[in-house]
Amino acid sequence: MSGKCRQAIADRQAHAVIPPRKNARSWKDTNAHSQERNELLRTVKHLGRTQWRKGSGYRRRGLAETKMHCIKLLSDKLCSRNFDSQVNDVHAGVAVLNKFTELGRPHTQVDT
């Protein structure tokens, strides 16, 4: 499955940001997507998984996916029928989610 995904990404001339499995082994193919994956394995082994995630932008992708999951949990479906009202519903939901996030963050102060 991973090979098909990587081939589809390569066909679109895009760059894959897919972390390899912890027990991943190099592919013996000579395809461009296989070589890119093998280079990724070498990079992860050299830098370490945590540094690779920070440098590759994978962390940012994960944060975006987490936020989208929260938005979907907040409102499972849109109740409005026309598009403009649906946009307003989403904006209201995001405003509520942002307020919840703000309330949940600790505010620390340094005593002088």
Secondary structure as GFF3:
##gff-version 3
##sequence-region A 1 112
A	DSSP	alpha_helix	2	11	.	.	.	ID=ss1
A	DSSP	alpha_helix	32	47	.	.	.	ID=ss2
A	DSSP	alpha_helix	49	56	.	.	.	ID=ss3
A	DSSP	alpha_helix	58	74	.	.	.	ID=ss4
A	DSSP	alpha_helix	83	104	.	.	.	ID=ss5
###
